[in-house]
Amino acid sequence: MIEWVENDRPCSARWQSGNNLPPPKRVMLADDRITADAAYRLACEGTALLWRGDFQNARQLLQALARRADHKPKTRKAAAAPPSPAATFHLHRQAQSQRARTLGMLLIPFGDDYSIPLRRAPDVQQACSEAYGPATGPFVASLRELLGLIGAHEWRKKGVEIPALGDRIHPHYGVFSPVRGEYVDLVAETPLPAQTLAFDIGTGTGVLAALLAHRGVKRVVATDQDARALVCARDNLARLNLNQQVEVIQADLFPEGRAPLVVCNPPWLPARPSSALEHAIYDPESRMLRGFLAGLAAHLELGGEGWLILSDLAEHLGLRSREELLGAINAAGLMVAGRQDIRPRHPRASDTDDPLHLARKAEITSLWRLKASE
């Protein structure tokens, strides 16, 4: 619950956060009269602003807060050695976290049917239902989270074009969108070791499972342990008329049995995620990567291949070395049968304002073809 004072009376409401963020401890009312500078100061101090004004003005205020959070004051500092790539990464993550906390301090009230009791408020009932499930009464949430819900709803509605599939994949809220097509292209172009059966470990939207089926694999077993991902993958496979060819099951990594092909695209960076969506990017201590490698040999048929799709961004950031990766492969009783490489095509690779620009510029995504050692 969050609490505030309104008309000299104590009030409270249920706090809603899709990322399980704790409710703000201090809440005050705000409306169209507050200035962006005053709102930013309060937000930085940890005071949340429960909006009582025009909804569109709240959106404009959030944009103004973002500009202030992103502003980099020009200060003269004594020359110092540049931080290491790992230190730069951790500082960048801290800045991102602080920015998210500050921008999350602008709150919006919701009615018991996901309606918003503010002037010029949009109809967000479907977007909220897709993210939160059936309405269970009034609550308060951050405007920033609401805009994320609306954006996720639009992505789900229009989908993401996947040229290798000749169709679209529709990501759900909290499930990572396959917008980086290079890893999909690797799976589309690498010769298949067999077409009888494949396992897709950590299927997410189901894009790789769908692609394997599209390429002629007769049966695909796709796994995930996230409930949203399971619903999303099944929905996409049904849209593509592949739900008879692909079975989606809940599992932590592998299903039972062995297959001639086992595919996995684990999170690429060994760091702690701060939201449900970030679980597709950050994997503390490379848990999924190490779990996949450790269990792969036991789930490969004789002569089968495990396809590990992995970016080397962690190596350029000093978070994991190539020697560590090769050591984990060798320790798991595996050998490298081949590797396909591709350069990323995302715009951040050429964004010189990105603190991680140099690492992103050098990044390569690889499909490692792994086999059990003789």
N, C-alpha and C positions, 0 to 999 in steps of 0.2 A: 504493500500500500504506500501511496505518497500522501502527504498532508500539507495543507496550507490554510491561511486565514482569508476569508472573504466576507465582506460586510460585517466585520468584527466577530465572525463566527468561525470556529474550527471546521474544516472540511477535509474529506479524504476521498480517494478513488483507487481502484486497482491499477497497478502498474503493469504495462505490457511491453515485453522486449523479446523479439524473435531471437536475439543473440544472448539472452539470459544475462543482460547487464543489470547491475543493481540499481534500484530506484534512487534518484537524487535525494539527499538529506534535507536540502533547503529549497523551498519552492515559493515563488512570489508571482502575483498576477502581472500581466503585461498586455498592452494593446497598441494601437496604431500611434500613440503619442510617444512611445519610447524611442530614443535615438539608437542608431547602430553602435555608436561608441559606448553608450551606457550599457546596452545589452551585452556587448562583447566583454566589457569589464566584469559584469556580474557573472557571465558564463565562465570566464577564466577563473573567477574566485570560487566556483562550484555552486552558484545559485541558479537553479533552473527557472525558466520563465514559462508559466502556463498561459497560453495565448487566449485572449478574450476579444480580439479585434477581427479585422477582415482577413480571410484565409490567404488571399493573394498577396496582401501586404506582409503576411508572415513568411511567405516564400521569398519575397524580395529581401526581407530582413535576414533570412538564412543565407542568401547569396552575399549580402554585405558582410555577414560574420565570416563567411568563407574567404572573402577577399582579405579581411584583416588577419585571419589565421595564416594565410599563404604569403602575406607581405614579409619580405626579408629586408630589415633595416640595413642601410649601408653604414657600417662601422669600420674604423681603421683598427686593425689588430697587428700585433707584432708578428713577424714572419715565424711560422712554425712548420714542423714537418707534417705533411698531409697524413691523416689517419689511415690505418690499414683498411683494405676493402671490407673486412669483417666488422671493424669498428664503424665504418661508414654505414654499413647495412643496419647495425643495431641502433645507431643514432637515428637513421631514417625511420625505422620501425617505431621508436619512441616518439618521434615527431608525429607520425601518422596516428598513433594511439592518442596523443594529447589533442590533436586536431579533432579526432572523432569524438572525444569526450566533450570538448568545447561546443562543437556544432550539435551535439546531442542534447544540449540543455534547453533547446526551444521545444516546448511540449504542446501537444494538440489534444483536446478532449474528444471522446467518441461516445455516441449513444449506445443503447443496448442492441442496436441492429447495424452497427458499423457506420451509422450516419455521423456527420460532423456538424455540431450545432454552431457553426460560424458563418458569417456572411460570405457569399461567393465560394463556398466550399464545394469541391467536386464530389461526384458519386464514386466512392471507393469501396463499395460493399463487395463487389466480386474480387477485387484485388486482395482485400483483407481476408475474405473467406478462403481464397487459394492459399494464403500464407498461414493463417491462424486456425482455420477450420470454422465450424459453426460458431456464431456469436454466442457469448455467454454472459452478456451484461456490459454496462458502461465501464470504460477504462480510460487511461491516459497513456499516450506513447509519444516518442519524439517525432517531430516533423521530418527529420532526416531519415528515420526508419520508414516512415510512411512513404516518402518519395522513392525509397528503395523498393518498397512493395509495388508501387505504381509502375516503376521501371521494369520490375520482374514480370508483372502482369502483361506489359506490352511485348516483352521478349517472348513470353509464353504464347501470346496470341499470334504474333507474326512469324516466330521461329527464326532459326539460323540456317542459311543456305549452306549445304554441304555438297560441293561439286562432285566429290568422289561417289556420293550416294545418288546424285541426281534428284535430291529431295531436301526437305528441311527437317531439322531437329528442334523440338520445342522444349527449352529448359524451364523447369519449375523454380519457384522461389527457394533459395537456399541450395540449389544444385548448380554446379559450375557450368557455364555455357561454353560450348566448343568453338569459341571464337578464334582460337589459335589453330589454324588449319594445317600447320606443318606436320603435327604429329599424326593427324588423320591421313595426310598424304603418304607418310612413311608406311602406315599399315596398309594403305591401298596399293602400294607399289612393290612391296617386298614379296617375293615368291612364296606361296603357301607350301609347307611341308606335307600337308594332307588336307583333304576336304571332308573328312568324315565327322570330326568333332573338334571343338575348340572351347576353352574356358576363357572368359573375359573377367579379370579380377579387378574389382572396384569400378563397376560399369558406369556409375554416374548417370548421365542422360541416356545411356545405352547406345551412344554413337558408334563405338568400336564394335560392339556386338552386332549392330545392324549392318555395319560395313562388312564384317566377316561373312554374315549371311548373304549379303548382296554379292559377295565375291564367289559364292557357291558352296560355302561350308554347310553341310547338311544339317548339323545340329550344333547349337551354341548354348553353353550354360554360362549365364552372366551373374556375378555375385556383387553384393554390396551389403554394408551393415547399417546404412542410413535409411530411415523410413521414407524420407522425401525422395531420395534417389531411386528407391525401389518403385515407388508410385510413378515417378517421372519416366524411368526406363520402360516400364510396362505400357505406359500411355504412348510413348513414342513408337514402340514396336508394334502396338495395335494400329496406330495411324499408318505405319508402313506395311501393314499386313504381314508382319514377320513373327507374330506372337506364337504361331504354331512351330516355327523353326527355332526360335530362341526362348529358352526358359530362364526366367529371372528369379533368383532365390536369395534369401537373406543368409549371409555367411560372413565370418571374419576371414577374409582372404579366400581360401580354396574350397570348392565343393568336394564331395567324396569322389574317389576314383582317379583315373589317369586319362590324359588326352594327348594326342600328337602335337597339339599346339596350345600353349597357355600364354595369354597376352596380359600385360599389366602396364598401366600408365600411372605410377604413384605420384604423390606430391613431390615437387622437385626440390624444395628447400627445407633443411632440417631446422625448423623454428616453430615456435608456439603460435597456433592460429588464434585470432581474436574474434572470429565470427564463424557461423556455420559454413558460409561460402568459402572461407579461407582454408578449410580443411582439405580442399582440393589443391592448395598451393603449398601449405606449410605442414610439415610432418615432424613433430618433436623427436629428436634423436634418430630420424630416418626409420621410424618403427615399421611403416608399411613396406618400404624398400627392403629392409633387412628381413622382414617376415616373408616377403615374396621369395627372395633369394634362398633363404633357409629351407623353405618348404617346396621349392620348385622341383627338385630332382625326384621327390617322392610322388609327384603328380604328373610326371612326364611318361608317356609310353616309350618303349625302346626306340631310340633314334629320333624321338620327338624334339621340338624346339620350344623354348620359352622366349617370348619377345618382350624385352624390357624397354619401354619408351621413356627416355630420361633426358632432360636438359642438363648441360654442364654449367649452368649459371651458378650453382652452389660452389663449384670449383673456382670460378673467377672471383667469387665473393670471399673465398677463404673459409667457407663453412664445411666443406668436405673435399678431400683430395682425390685425385684419380687413383692414387695408390690404395686409399681406403676402399674405393668401389671395387677395384680389381681384387683386393684382398678378400672382401666379402664374397665375391663371386667364386674365388678359388676355395675359400673355407666351406662353402656350401656344396662342394663336390661338382662344380660346374666349370665349363670351359667356354670361351668365346669362339663361336663358329663363324662370325661375321658381324659387320656393323654397317648400317646405312646412316648417313648424316644429312642434315638439312639446316639451312640458316633460317632464323625466325623472320617473320614478315610483319610483326606488330609495330605500330608507330613509336613505341617507347624506345625501340632500339636506336632511333635517330634523334631522340629528344635530348639535346645537350643540357637542358635545365634539370633533368632527372639526376639526383645524386648518385644513382647506380648506373649512369649512362655507359661508362667504360666497360663495365661487366656485361651489360646487355648487348653492347655493340659486338663483343667477342663471343657471345653465346652461340652454341650449336646444340641442336636437338638430335639425339641419336636413337636408333632402334638397334639394340644389342640382341643378336641371335645367340641364345645360350643353349648348350646341350649338357647332358650329364657326362661327367668325365668317364673315360673308358676304364 
